[in-house]
């Protein structure tokens, strides 16, 4: 049962990070605060949901689909480190008022 999770968790993480930074790049620019800041609020909700999921993994060993599984964290402690890293990554994925590009 946990074998599929070990393959899908990195895909879930990658999809979340790529989506968050895609939203950041697409919504950044001079018109960030048009329509009462809806762009910023959408990114804030998206990143907060992912941050909440990762926080639950780190603090309570509770996974979105599997439920309470401290054995996964004990067997694979890298999952906790990835979740902590992703909390910080999603914390920096908010749009800004300057124009961003896809490259550096």
C-alpha positions, 0 to 999 in steps of 0.5 A: 500500500505504501509503495504507490505513495512513495512514487506519488508523493514526489510527483505531488510535491513537484506538481505543487511547486511548479503550479505555485511558481507558475501562478506566481509568474503569471499573476505578477506584474503592475496589475497585481492589485486589480479586482481587489487583489484576487490574484494575490488571494488565489495564490495565497489560498493555493499556497496555504492549502499546500503548506497546511498539508505539509505541516500536517505531515511534519507535525502530526504524521498525517497524510492526505490520503493515507491518514495517520502513518507514523511508520512512514516517517520512521521508515522514510525520514526524508519525507519530513525533510521534503515537507519542511522544504516545501513549506518554505518554498510555498511561503516564497511563491507569492506574486509581486508587483514587478514583472517576472520572467520564466527564466532568471 
